Amino acid sequence: MRPERQHQIWRSEAGSRLWLTGLIAAMQHAERPEVRRQPVAPEMLVELRARLALTAAYRSGPISTLRH
């Protein structure tokens, strides 16, 4: 999926929930002791940094404009 399309999906409420569900599942997987003991391949770290940079680049305004 192209990053632009991915960004549009995440902006919807359903897309945000789907993204958050995936993030929680990944964090729960990563916290397992047998997973934590394994080394992380350097190319995975490079890919992670690239994805994080891409996500940050798409942020065009405040996350929430609602006042509580």
mmCIF file of the N, C-alpha and C atoms, coordinates in Angstrom:
data_MODEL
# 
_entry.id   MODEL 
# 
loop_
_atom_site.group_PDB 
_atom_site.id 
_atom_site.type_symbol 
_atom_site.label_atom_id 
_atom_site.label_alt_id 
_atom_site.label_comp_id 
_atom_site.label_asym_id 
_atom_site.label_entity_id 
_atom_site.label_seq_id 
_atom_site.pdbx_PDB_ins_code 
_atom_site.Cartn_x 
_atom_site.Cartn_y 
_atom_site.Cartn_z 
_atom_site.occupancy 
_atom_site.B_iso_or_equiv 
_atom_site.pdbx_formal_charge 
_atom_site.auth_seq_id 
_atom_site.auth_comp_id 
_atom_site.auth_asym_id 
_atom_site.auth_atom_id 
_atom_site.pdbx_PDB_model_num 
ATOM 1   N N  . MET A 1 1  ? 0.848   -1.181  0.000  1.00 0.00 ? 1  MET A N  1 
ATOM 2   C CA . MET A 1 1  ? 0.000   0.000   0.000  1.00 0.00 ? 1  MET A CA 1 
ATOM 3   C C  . MET A 1 1  ? 0.890   1.239   0.000  1.00 0.00 ? 1  MET A C  1 
ATOM 4   N N  . ARG A 1 2  ? 0.547   2.208   -0.811 1.00 0.00 ? 2  ARG A N  1 
ATOM 5   C CA . ARG A 1 2  ? 1.340   3.436   -0.883 1.00 0.00 ? 2  ARG A CA 1 
ATOM 6   C C  . ARG A 1 2  ? 1.216   4.215   0.428  1.00 0.00 ? 2  ARG A C  1 
ATOM 7   N N  . PRO A 1 3  ? 2.293   4.865   0.869  1.00 0.00 ? 3  PRO A N  1 
ATOM 8   C CA . PRO A 1 3  ? 2.249   5.601   2.150  1.00 0.00 ? 3  PRO A CA 1 
ATOM 9   C C  . PRO A 1 3  ? 1.148   6.650   2.197  1.00 0.00 ? 3  PRO A C  1 
ATOM 10  N N  . GLU A 1 4  ? 0.861   7.320   1.061  1.00 0.00 ? 4  GLU A N  1 
ATOM 11  C CA . GLU A 1 4  ? -0.181  8.343   1.065  1.00 0.00 ? 4  GLU A CA 1 
ATOM 12  C C  . GLU A 1 4  ? -1.540  7.726   1.396  1.00 0.00 ? 4  GLU A C  1 
ATOM 13  N N  . ARG A 1 5  ? -1.821  6.575   0.793  1.00 0.00 ? 5  ARG A N  1 
ATOM 14  C CA . ARG A 1 5  ? -3.091  5.881   1.031  1.00 0.00 ? 5  ARG A CA 1 
ATOM 15  C C  . ARG A 1 5  ? -3.135  5.373   2.466  1.00 0.00 ? 5  ARG A C  1 
ATOM 16  N N  . GLN A 1 6  ? -2.010  4.863   2.949  1.00 0.00 ? 6  GLN A N  1 
ATOM 17  C CA . GLN A 1 6  ? -1.942  4.369   4.313  1.00 0.00 ? 6  GLN A CA 1 
ATOM 18  C C  . GLN A 1 6  ? -2.255  5.510   5.281  1.00 0.00 ? 6  GLN A C  1 
ATOM 19  N N  . HIS A 1 7  ? -1.734  6.690   5.007  1.00 0.00 ? 7  HIS A N  1 
ATOM 20  C CA . HIS A 1 7  ? -1.960  7.847   5.871  1.00 0.00 ? 7  HIS A CA 1 
ATOM 21  C C  . HIS A 1 7  ? -3.436  8.220   5.890  1.00 0.00 ? 7  HIS A C  1 
ATOM 22  N N  . GLN A 1 8  ? -4.122  8.185   4.755  1.00 0.00 ? 8  GLN A N  1 
ATOM 23  C CA . GLN A 1 8  ? -5.542  8.510   4.691  1.00 0.00 ? 8  GLN A CA 1 
ATOM 24  C C  . GLN A 1 8  ? -6.356  7.536   5.535  1.00 0.00 ? 8  GLN A C  1 
ATOM 25  N N  . ILE A 1 9  ? -6.031  6.272   5.484  1.00 0.00 ? 9  ILE A N  1 
ATOM 26  C CA . ILE A 1 9  ? -6.758  5.273   6.258  1.00 0.00 ? 9  ILE A CA 1 
ATOM 27  C C  . ILE A 1 9  ? -6.580  5.536   7.748  1.00 0.00 ? 9  ILE A C  1 
ATOM 28  N N  . TRP A 1 10 ? -5.370  5.874   8.174  1.00 0.00 ? 10 TRP A N  1 
ATOM 29  C CA . TRP A 1 10 ? -5.105  6.097   9.592  1.00 0.00 ? 10 TRP A CA 1 
ATOM 30  C C  . TRP A 1 10 ? -5.842  7.321   10.120 1.00 0.00 ? 10 TRP A C  1 
ATOM 31  N N  . ARG A 1 11 ? -6.201  8.244   9.257  1.00 0.00 ? 11 ARG A N  1 
ATOM 32  C CA . ARG A 1 11 ? -6.867  9.456   9.711  1.00 0.00 ? 11 ARG A CA 1 
ATOM 33  C C  . ARG A 1 11 ? -8.325  9.209   10.079 1.00 0.00 ? 11 ARG A C  1 
ATOM 34  N N  . SER A 1 12 ? -8.909  8.115   9.614  1.00 0.00 ? 12 SER A N  1 
ATOM 35  C CA . SER A 1 12 ? -10.288 7.797   9.970  1.00 0.00 ? 12 SER A CA 1 
ATOM 36  C C  . SER A 1 12 ? -10.308 7.155   11.358 1.00 0.00 ? 12 SER A C  1 
ATOM 37  N N  . GLU A 1 13 ? -11.466 7.193   11.994 1.00 0.00 ? 13 GLU A N  1 
ATOM 38  C CA . GLU A 1 13 ? -11.578 6.585   13.325 1.00 0.00 ? 13 GLU A CA 1 
ATOM 39  C C  . GLU A 1 13 ? -11.343 5.085   13.260 1.00 0.00 ? 13 GLU A C  1 
ATOM 40  N N  . ALA A 1 14 ? -11.944 4.422   12.272 1.00 0.00 ? 14 ALA A N  1 
ATOM 41  C CA . ALA A 1 14 ? -11.758 2.971   12.143 1.00 0.00 ? 14 ALA A CA 1 
ATOM 42  C C  . ALA A 1 14 ? -10.302 2.640   11.849 1.00 0.00 ? 14 ALA A C  1 
ATOM 43  N N  . GLY A 1 15 ? -9.670  3.443   11.010 1.00 0.00 ? 15 GLY A N  1 
ATOM 44  C CA . GLY A 1 15 ? -8.264  3.218   10.698 1.00 0.00 ? 15 GLY A CA 1 
ATOM 45  C C  . GLY A 1 15 ? -7.372  3.410   11.909 1.00 0.00 ? 15 GLY A C  1 
ATOM 46  N N  . SER A 1 16 ? -7.694  4.407   12.710 1.00 0.00 ? 16 SER A N  1 
ATOM 47  C CA . SER A 1 16 ? -6.919  4.654   13.930 1.00 0.00 ? 16 SER A CA 1 
ATOM 48  C C  . SER A 1 16 ? -7.048  3.492   14.899 1.00 0.00 ? 16 SER A C  1 
ATOM 49  N N  . ARG A 1 17 ? -8.252  2.970   15.014 1.00 0.00 ? 17 ARG A N  1 
ATOM 50  C CA . ARG A 1 17 ? -8.462  1.828   15.911 1.00 0.00 ? 17 ARG A CA 1 
ATOM 51  C C  . ARG A 1 17 ? -7.724  0.591   15.402 1.00 0.00 ? 17 ARG A C  1 
ATOM 52  N N  . LEU A 1 18 ? -7.763  0.388   14.101 1.00 0.00 ? 18 LEU A N  1 
ATOM 53  C CA . LEU A 1 18 ? -7.058  -0.750  13.510 1.00 0.00 ? 18 LEU A CA 1 
ATOM 54  C C  . LEU A 1 18 ? -5.553  -0.620  13.747 1.00 0.00 ? 18 LEU A C  1 
ATOM 55  N N  . TRP A 1 19 ? -5.023  0.569   13.539 1.00 0.00 ? 19 TRP A N  1 
ATOM 56  C CA . TRP A 1 19 ? -3.593  0.806   13.756 1.00 0.00 ? 19 TRP A CA 1 
ATOM 57  C C  . TRP A 1 19 ? -3.237  0.574   15.222 1.00 0.00 ? 19 TRP A C  1 
ATOM 58  N N  . LEU A 1 20 ? -4.055  1.095   16.120 1.00 0.00 ? 20 LEU A N  1 
ATOM 59  C CA . LEU A 1 20 ? -3.785  0.942   17.549 1.00 0.00 ? 20 LEU A CA 1 
ATOM 60  C C  . LEU A 1 20 ? -3.871  -0.518  17.980 1.00 0.00 ? 20 LEU A C  1 
ATOM 61  N N  . THR A 1 21 ? -4.829  -1.249  17.440 1.00 0.00 ? 21 THR A N  1 
ATOM 62  C CA . THR A 1 21 ? -4.949  -2.676  17.738 1.00 0.00 ? 21 THR A CA 1 
ATOM 63  C C  . THR A 1 21 ? -3.697  -3.423  17.299 1.00 0.00 ? 21 THR A C  1 
ATOM 64  N N  . GLY A 1 22 ? -3.187  -3.088  16.114 1.00 0.00 ? 22 GLY A N  1 
ATOM 65  C CA . GLY A 1 22 ? -1.958  -3.709  15.625 1.00 0.00 ? 22 GLY A CA 1 
ATOM 66  C C  . GLY A 1 22 ? -0.760  -3.363  16.501 1.00 0.00 ? 22 GLY A C  1 
ATOM 67  N N  . LEU A 1 23 ? -0.693  -2.116  16.939 1.00 0.00 ? 23 LEU A N  1 
ATOM 68  C CA . LEU A 1 23 ? 0.402   -1.687  17.809 1.00 0.00 ? 23 LEU A CA 1 
ATOM 69  C C  . LEU A 1 23 ? 0.372   -2.439  19.140 1.00 0.00 ? 23 LEU A C  1 
ATOM 70  N N  . ILE A 1 24 ? -0.805  -2.568  19.720 1.00 0.00 ? 24 ILE A N  1 
ATOM 71  C CA . ILE A 1 24 ? -0.932  -3.290  20.995 1.00 0.00 ? 24 ILE A CA 1 
ATOM 72  C C  . ILE A 1 24 ? -0.530  -4.748  20.825 1.00 0.00 ? 24 ILE A C  1 
ATOM 73  N N  . ALA A 1 25 ? -0.976  -5.373  19.744 1.00 0.00 ? 25 ALA A N  1 
ATOM 74  C CA . ALA A 1 25 ? -0.622  -6.774  19.498 1.00 0.00 ? 25 ALA A CA 1 
ATOM 75  C C  . ALA A 1 25 ? 0.890   -6.930  19.344 1.00 0.00 ? 25 ALA A C  1 
ATOM 76  N N  . ALA A 1 26 ? 1.522   -6.003  18.627 1.00 0.00 ? 26 ALA A N  1 
ATOM 77  C CA . ALA A 1 26 ? 2.972   -6.072  18.444 1.00 0.00 ? 26 ALA A CA 1 
ATOM 78  C C  . ALA A 1 26 ? 3.704   -5.889  19.769 1.00 0.00 ? 26 ALA A C  1 
ATOM 79  N N  . MET A 1 27 ? 3.227   -4.983  20.603 1.00 0.00 ? 27 MET A N  1 
ATOM 80  C CA . MET A 1 27 ? 3.857   -4.752  21.901 1.00 0.00 ? 27 MET A CA 1 
ATOM 81  C C  . MET A 1 27 ? 3.693   -5.969  22.817 1.00 0.00 ? 27 MET A C  1 
ATOM 82  N N  . GLN A 1 28 ? 2.515   -6.580  22.785 1.00 0.00 ? 28 GLN A N  1 
ATOM 83  C CA . GLN A 1 28 ? 2.302   -7.778  23.603 1.00 0.00 ? 28 GLN A CA 1 
ATOM 84  C C  . GLN A 1 28 ? 3.205   -8.919  23.140 1.00 0.00 ? 28 GLN A C  1 
ATOM 85  N N  . HIS A 1 29 ? 3.392   -9.034  21.838 1.00 0.00 ? 29 HIS A N  1 
ATOM 86  C CA . HIS A 1 29 ? 4.296   -10.062 21.310 1.00 0.00 ? 29 HIS A CA 1 
ATOM 87  C C  . HIS A 1 29 ? 5.737   -9.775  21.740 1.00 0.00 ? 29 HIS A C  1 
ATOM 88  N N  . ALA A 1 30 ? 6.138   -8.522  21.631 1.00 0.00 ? 30 ALA A N  1 
ATOM 89  C CA . ALA A 1 30 ? 7.522   -8.151  21.941 1.00 0.00 ? 30 ALA A CA 1 
ATOM 90  C C  . ALA A 1 30 ? 7.862   -8.277  23.419 1.00 0.00 ? 30 ALA A C  1 
ATOM 91  N N  . GLU A 1 31 ? 6.859   -8.214  24.293 1.00 0.00 ? 31 GLU A N  1 
ATOM 92  C CA . GLU A 1 31 ? 7.147   -8.287  25.723 1.00 0.00 ? 31 GLU A CA 1 
ATOM 93  C C  . GLU A 1 31 ? 7.347   -9.719  26.222 1.00 0.00 ? 31 GLU A C  1 
ATOM 94  N N  . ARG A 1 32 ? 7.054   -10.702 25.383 1.00 0.00 ? 32 ARG A N  1 
ATOM 95  C CA . ARG A 1 32 ? 7.241   -12.098 25.796 1.00 0.00 ? 32 ARG A CA 1 
ATOM 96  C C  . ARG A 1 32 ? 8.736   -12.366 26.009 1.00 0.00 ? 32 ARG A C  1 
ATOM 97  N N  . PRO A 1 33 ? 9.091   -13.038 27.123 1.00 0.00 ? 33 PRO A N  1 
ATOM 98  C CA . PRO A 1 33 ? 10.502  -13.264 27.447 1.00 0.00 ? 33 PRO A CA 1 
ATOM 99  C C  . PRO A 1 33 ? 11.291  -13.973 26.344 1.00 0.00 ? 33 PRO A C  1 
ATOM 100 N N  . GLU A 1 34 ? 10.677  -14.964 25.685 1.00 0.00 ? 34 GLU A N  1 
ATOM 101 C CA . GLU A 1 34 ? 11.412  -15.688 24.643 1.00 0.00 ? 34 GLU A CA 1 
ATOM 102 C C  . GLU A 1 34 ? 11.679  -14.813 23.425 1.00 0.00 ? 34 GLU A C  1 
ATOM 103 N N  . VAL A 1 35 ? 10.857  -13.821 23.216 1.00 0.00 ? 35 VAL A N  1 
ATOM 104 C CA . VAL A 1 35 ? 11.073  -12.900 22.101 1.00 0.00 ? 35 VAL A CA 1 
ATOM 105 C C  . VAL A 1 35 ? 12.114  -11.856 22.490 1.00 0.00 ? 35 VAL A C  1 
ATOM 106 N N  . ARG A 1 36 ? 12.041  -11.361 23.712 1.00 0.00 ? 36 ARG A N  1 
ATOM 107 C CA . ARG A 1 36 ? 12.970  -10.325 24.183 1.00 0.00 ? 36 ARG A CA 1 
ATOM 108 C C  . ARG A 1 36 ? 14.420  -10.811 24.213 1.00 0.00 ? 36 ARG A C  1 
ATOM 109 N N  . ARG A 1 37 ? 14.612  -12.104 24.411 1.00 0.00 ? 37 ARG A N  1 
ATOM 110 C CA . ARG A 1 37 ? 15.979  -12.647 24.487 1.00 0.00 ? 37 ARG A CA 1 
ATOM 111 C C  . ARG A 1 37 ? 16.675  -12.694 23.130 1.00 0.00 ? 37 ARG A C  1 
ATOM 112 N N  . GLN A 1 38 ? 15.918  -12.653 22.065 1.00 0.00 ? 38 GLN A N  1 
ATOM 113 C CA . GLN A 1 38 ? 16.521  -12.796 20.738 1.00 0.00 ? 38 GLN A CA 1 
ATOM 114 C C  . GLN A 1 38 ? 17.080  -11.460 20.253 1.00 0.00 ? 38 GLN A C  1 
ATOM 115 N N  . PRO A 1 39 ? 18.253  -11.496 19.619 1.00 0.00 ? 39 PRO A N  1 
ATOM 116 C CA . PRO A 1 39 ? 18.830  -10.248 19.107 1.00 0.00 ? 39 PRO A CA 1 
ATOM 117 C C  . PRO A 1 39 ? 18.016  -9.733  17.918 1.00 0.00 ? 39 PRO A C  1 
ATOM 118 N N  . VAL A 1 40 ? 18.074  -8.431  17.738 1.00 0.00 ? 40 VAL A N  1 
ATOM 119 C CA . VAL A 1 40 ? 17.377  -7.786  16.628 1.00 0.00 ? 40 VAL A CA 1 
ATOM 120 C C  . VAL A 1 40 ? 18.370  -7.574  15.492 1.00 0.00 ? 40 VAL A C  1 
ATOM 121 N N  . ALA A 1 41 ? 17.976  -7.984  14.303 1.00 0.00 ? 41 ALA A N  1 
ATOM 122 C CA . ALA A 1 41 ? 18.840  -7.832  13.133 1.00 0.00 ? 41 ALA A CA 1 
ATOM 123 C C  . ALA A 1 41 ? 19.016  -6.342  12.806 1.00 0.00 ? 41 ALA A C  1 
ATOM 124 N N  . PRO A 1 42 ? 20.234  -5.925  12.462 1.00 0.00 ? 42 PRO A N  1 
ATOM 125 C CA . PRO A 1 42 ? 20.483  -4.511  12.151 1.00 0.00 ? 42 PRO A CA 1 
ATOM 126 C C  . PRO A 1 42 ? 19.580  -3.967  11.046 1.00 0.00 ? 42 PRO A C  1 
ATOM 127 N N  . GLU A 1 43 ? 19.264  -4.794  10.031 1.00 0.00 ? 43 GLU A N  1 
ATOM 128 C CA . GLU A 1 43 ? 18.400  -4.306  8.949  1.00 0.00 ? 43 GLU A CA 1 
ATOM 129 C C  . GLU A 1 43 ? 16.972  -4.032  9.433  1.00 0.00 ? 43 GLU A C  1 
ATOM 130 N N  . MET A 1 44 ? 16.543  -4.731  10.468 1.00 0.00 ? 44 MET A N  1 
ATOM 131 C CA . MET A 1 44 ? 15.218  -4.449  11.031 1.00 0.00 ? 44 MET A CA 1 
ATOM 132 C C  . MET A 1 44 ? 15.209  -3.094  11.733 1.00 0.00 ? 44 MET A C  1 
ATOM 133 N N  . LEU A 1 45 ? 16.304  -2.768  12.400 1.00 0.00 ? 45 LEU A N  1 
ATOM 134 C CA . LEU A 1 45 ? 16.398  -1.469  13.054 1.00 0.00 ? 45 LEU A CA 1 
ATOM 135 C C  . LEU A 1 45 ? 16.410  -0.339  12.027 1.00 0.00 ? 45 LEU A C  1 
ATOM 136 N N  . VAL A 1 46 ? 17.103  -0.547  10.919 1.00 0.00 ? 46 VAL A N  1 
ATOM 137 C CA . VAL A 1 46 ? 17.137  0.450   9.850  1.00 0.00 ? 46 VAL A CA 1 
ATOM 138 C C  . VAL A 1 46 ? 15.727  0.662   9.296  1.00 0.00 ? 46 VAL A C  1 
ATOM 139 N N  . GLU A 1 47 ? 15.007  -0.437  9.058  1.00 0.00 ? 47 GLU A N  1 
ATOM 140 C CA . GLU A 1 47 ? 13.644  -0.334  8.535  1.00 0.00 ? 47 GLU A CA 1 
ATOM 141 C C  . GLU A 1 47 ? 12.718  0.360   9.531  1.00 0.00 ? 47 GLU A C  1 
ATOM 142 N N  . LEU A 1 48 ? 12.857  0.049   10.799 1.00 0.00 ? 48 LEU A N  1 
ATOM 143 C CA . LEU A 1 48 ? 12.036  0.679   11.823 1.00 0.00 ? 48 LEU A CA 1 
ATOM 144 C C  . LEU A 1 48 ? 12.275  2.182   11.865 1.00 0.00 ? 48 LEU A C  1 
ATOM 145 N N  . ARG A 1 49 ? 13.529  2.582   11.835 1.00 0.00 ? 49 ARG A N  1 
ATOM 146 C CA . ARG A 1 49 ? 13.841  4.016   11.849 1.00 0.00 ? 49 ARG A CA 1 
ATOM 147 C C  . ARG A 1 49 ? 13.263  4.724   10.631 1.00 0.00 ? 49 ARG A C  1 
ATOM 148 N N  . ALA A 1 50 ? 13.326  4.067   9.478  1.00 0.00 ? 50 ALA A N  1 
ATOM 149 C CA . ALA A 1 50 ? 12.783  4.655   8.253  1.00 0.00 ? 50 ALA A CA 1 
ATOM 150 C C  . ALA A 1 50 ? 11.260  4.808   8.363  1.00 0.00 ? 50 ALA A C  1 
ATOM 151 N N  . ARG A 1 51 ? 10.593  3.812   8.893  1.00 0.00 ? 51 ARG A N  1 
ATOM 152 C CA . ARG A 1 51 ? 9.133   3.896   9.045  1.00 0.00 ? 51 ARG A CA 1 
ATOM 153 C C  . ARG A 1 51 ? 8.728   4.975   10.032 1.00 0.00 ? 51 ARG A C  1 
ATOM 154 N N  . LEU A 1 52 ? 9.461   5.079   11.123 1.00 0.00 ? 52 LEU A N  1 
ATOM 155 C CA . LEU A 1 52 ? 9.153   6.120   12.106 1.00 0.00 ? 52 LEU A CA 1 
ATOM 156 C C  . LEU A 1 52 ? 9.363   7.508   11.521 1.00 0.00 ? 52 LEU A C  1 
ATOM 157 N N  . ALA A 1 53 ? 10.403  7.679   10.738 1.00 0.00 ? 53 ALA A N  1 
ATOM 158 C CA . ALA A 1 53 ? 10.665  8.965   10.105 1.00 0.00 ? 53 ALA A CA 1 
ATOM 159 C C  . ALA A 1 53 ? 9.581   9.296   9.096  1.00 0.00 ? 53 ALA A C  1 
ATOM 160 N N  . LEU A 1 54 ? 9.113   8.313   8.362  1.00 0.00 ? 54 LEU A N  1 
ATOM 161 C CA . LEU A 1 54 ? 8.061   8.516   7.376  1.00 0.00 ? 54 LEU A CA 1 
ATOM 162 C C  . LEU A 1 54 ? 6.770   8.935   8.058  1.00 0.00 ? 54 LEU A C  1 
ATOM 163 N N  . THR A 1 55 ? 6.418   8.270   9.137  1.00 0.00 ? 55 THR A N  1 
ATOM 164 C CA . THR A 1 55 ? 5.200   8.593   9.864  1.00 0.00 ? 55 THR A CA 1 
ATOM 165 C C  . THR A 1 55 ? 5.262   10.016  10.399 1.00 0.00 ? 55 THR A C  1 
ATOM 166 N N  . ALA A 1 56 ? 6.390   10.412  10.943 1.00 0.00 ? 56 ALA A N  1 
ATOM 167 C CA . ALA A 1 56 ? 6.546   11.755  11.487 1.00 0.00 ? 56 ALA A CA 1 
ATOM 168 C C  . ALA A 1 56 ? 6.470   12.812  10.393 1.00 0.00 ? 56 ALA A C  1 
ATOM 169 N N  . ALA A 1 57 ? 6.933   12.498  9.203  1.00 0.00 ? 57 ALA A N  1 
ATOM 170 C CA . ALA A 1 57 ? 6.920   13.455  8.103  1.00 0.00 ? 57 ALA A CA 1 
ATOM 171 C C  . ALA A 1 57 ? 5.501   13.774  7.651  1.00 0.00 ? 57 ALA A C  1 
ATOM 172 N N  . TYR A 1 58 ? 4.564   12.865  7.839  1.00 0.00 ? 58 TYR A N  1 
ATOM 173 C CA . TYR A 1 58 ? 3.188   13.085  7.404  1.00 0.00 ? 58 TYR A CA 1 
ATOM 174 C C  . TYR A 1 58 ? 2.363   13.899  8.390  1.00 0.00 ? 58 TYR A C  1 
ATOM 175 N N  . ARG A 1 59 ? 2.865   14.092  9.552  1.00 0.00 ? 59 ARG A N  1 
ATOM 176 C CA . ARG A 1 59 ? 2.114   14.846  10.551 1.00 0.00 ? 59 ARG A CA 1 
ATOM 177 C C  . ARG A 1 59 ? 2.052   16.301  10.097 1.00 0.00 ? 59 ARG A C  1 
ATOM 178 N N  . SER A 1 60 ? 0.867   16.784  9.779  1.00 0.00 ? 60 SER A N  1 
ATOM 179 C CA . SER A 1 60 ? 0.743   18.109  9.192  1.00 0.00 ? 60 SER A CA 1 
ATOM 180 C C  . SER A 1 60 ? 0.106   19.131  10.111 1.00 0.00 ? 60 SER A C  1 
ATOM 181 N N  . GLY A 1 61 ? -0.381  18.721  11.236 1.00 0.00 ? 61 GLY A N  1 
ATOM 182 C CA . GLY A 1 61 ? -1.034  19.659  12.136 1.00 0.00 ? 61 GLY A CA 1 
ATOM 183 C C  . GLY A 1 61 ? -1.164  19.054  13.507 1.00 0.00 ? 61 GLY A C  1 
ATOM 184 N N  . PRO A 1 62 ? -1.870  19.758  14.368 1.00 0.00 ? 62 PRO A N  1 
ATOM 185 C CA . PRO A 1 62 ? -2.049  19.215  15.722 1.00 0.00 ? 62 PRO A CA 1 
ATOM 186 C C  . PRO A 1 62 ? -2.831  17.923  15.696 1.00 0.00 ? 62 PRO A C  1 
ATOM 187 N N  . ILE A 1 63 ? -2.534  17.043  16.606 1.00 0.00 ? 63 ILE A N  1 
ATOM 188 C CA . ILE A 1 63 ? -3.204  15.763  16.681 1.00 0.00 ? 63 ILE A CA 1 
ATOM 189 C C  . ILE A 1 63 ? -4.682  15.953  17.008 1.00 0.00 ? 63 ILE A C  1 
ATOM 190 N N  . SER A 1 64 ? -4.981  16.858  17.916 1.00 0.00 ? 64 SER A N  1 
ATOM 191 C CA . SER A 1 64 ? -6.360  17.093  18.284 1.00 0.00 ? 64 SER A CA 1 
ATOM 192 C C  . SER A 1 64 ? -6.594  18.596  18.408 1.00 0.00 ? 64 SER A C  1 
ATOM 193 N N  . THR A 1 65 ? -7.684  19.061  17.866 1.00 0.00 ? 65 THR A N  1 
ATOM 194 C CA . THR A 1 65 ? -8.027  20.475  18.005 1.00 0.00 ? 65 THR A CA 1 
ATOM 195 C C  . THR A 1 65 ? -9.154  20.674  19.002 1.00 0.00 ? 65 THR A C  1 
ATOM 196 N N  . LEU A 1 66 ? -9.597  19.568  19.611 1.00 0.00 ? 66 LEU A N  1 
ATOM 197 C CA . LEU A 1 66 ? -10.676 19.663  20.594 1.00 0.00 ? 66 LEU A CA 1 
ATOM 198 C C  . LEU A 1 66 ? -10.134 20.184  21.914 1.00 0.00 ? 66 LEU A C  1 
ATOM 199 N N  . ARG A 1 67 ? -10.921 21.004  22.554 1.00 0.00 ? 67 ARG A N  1 
ATOM 200 C CA . ARG A 1 67 ? -10.534 21.495  23.882 1.00 0.00 ? 67 ARG A CA 1 
ATOM 201 C C  . ARG A 1 67 ? -11.409 20.810  24.909 1.00 0.00 ? 67 ARG A C  1 
ATOM 202 N N  . HIS A 1 68 ? -10.784 20.355  25.966 1.00 0.00 ? 68 HIS A N  1 
ATOM 203 C CA . HIS A 1 68 ? -11.527 19.606  26.997 1.00 0.00 ? 68 HIS A CA 1 
ATOM 204 C C  . HIS A 1 68 ? -11.704 20.464  28.214 1.00 0.00 ? 68 HIS A C  1 
# 
